[in-house]
Amino acid sequence: MGFFSRKPQSQAIPSTGHPGDDQLIGIFAKTATGKDAPRDWVHYVYCDTDEGAASMEEAAVSAGWTVRRLITGEGIRASRADLPVNDTTVPPTRAFFEGLAASVPGGDYDGWEAASN
């Protein structure tokens, strides 16, 4: 009688408060590894000065991120692969990097990307 059986309902993912983040988390939730698997996660933050980039780098490294200074312009590329990218981790991580951007002259948080696994 499986012909008429109902498909299991997927659980709604709580909103992060950022539509773009919610969309990506929804995509990750549909992958074979799900939204709670660790992923390669990269954040981009720009600023006006070398001193600002150094300050952001120091703070991100202290928070456990691997940081690479950008060659063109000033800023950092921060990554790690030991965290899930989900509705629990994304909001505080976004707030952290937005705070870094706000702490330096010309700071701009350009967002993140993550492996789809």
C-alpha positions in Angstrom: 0.0 0.0 0.0 3.0 2.3 -0.3 1.6 3.7 -3.5 -0.6 6.2 -1.6 1.5 6.6 1.5 2.5 10.1 2.5 6.0 11.4 2.1 7.6 12.2 5.3 7.5 15.9 6.1 10.8 17.7 6.3 11.3 19.6 9.5 11.2 23.4 9.1 14.6 25.0 9.8 14.4 28.0 12.2 15.2 31.3 10.5 18.5 33.0 11.2 17.0 36.4 10.5 19.0 36.6 7.2 17.2 35.4 4.1 20.4 34.5 2.2 21.7 32.5 5.1 18.3 30.7 5.5 18.4 29.8 1.8 21.9 28.3 2.0 21.1 26.4 5.2 18.0 24.9 3.5 20.2 23.7 0.6 22.7 22.1 3.0 19.8 20.4 4.9 18.9 18.6 1.7 22.4 17.2 1.1 23.4 13.6 2.0 25.4 14.9 5.0 22.6 17.2 6.3 22.9 20.6 7.9 24.7 19.4 11.0 27.8 18.0 9.3 31.1 20.0 9.5 31.8 21.9 6.3 34.6 24.0 4.8 33.3 27.5 5.7 34.9 30.7 4.4 34.2 34.4 5.4 35.4 37.5 3.6 36.0 40.8 5.4 37.5 43.9 3.9 38.8 47.2 5.3 40.8 50.4 4.3 44.1 49.8 6.0 46.8 47.2 6.6 46.5 47.9 10.3 42.8 47.1 10.2 43.4 43.8 8.3 46.0 42.9 11.0 43.6 43.6 13.8 40.9 41.5 12.1 43.3 38.7 11.5 44.4 38.7 15.1 40.8 38.5 16.4 39.8 35.8 13.9 42.8 33.6 14.7 42.1 34.0 18.4 38.5 32.8 17.7 39.8 29.6 16.0 39.7 30.6 12.4 42.5 30.0 9.9 43.2 33.4 8.2 44.8 34.4 5.0 45.4 38.1 4.2 44.1 39.2 0.9 46.6 40.1 -1.7 44.5 42.7 -3.6 43.1 45.4 -1.3 43.0 45.1 2.4 41.2 42.4 4.3 41.0 38.8 5.4 39.7 35.4 4.2 38.9 33.3 7.4 38.1 29.6 7.1 37.6 26.5 9.2 36.3 23.0 8.5 35.3 21.8 12.0 31.9 23.5 12.4 28.5 22.7 10.9 26.9 25.5 8.9 23.4 25.7 10.3 20.8 27.8 12.1 22.7 27.5 15.4 26.2 28.5 14.1 25.5 31.0 11.4 23.9 33.9 13.4 26.7 34.2 16.0 29.4 33.7 13.3 27.8 36.4 11.1 27.6 38.7 14.1 31.3 38.0 14.9 32.5 38.9 11.4 30.1 41.9 11.1 31.6 43.1 14.4 35.1 42.7 13.1 34.2 44.8 10.0 32.7 47.5 12.3 35.8 47.7 14.4 38.1 48.9 11.7 38.1 51.9 9.3 36.2 51.1 6.1 35.3 47.6 7.4 32.9 45.6 5.2 31.7 42.1 5.8 31.2 40.6 2.4 29.6 37.3 3.5 30.4 33.6 3.5 30.5 30.5 1.4 30.6 26.9 2.4 31.2 23.5 0.7 28.0 21.7 -0.1 29.7 18.3 0.8 
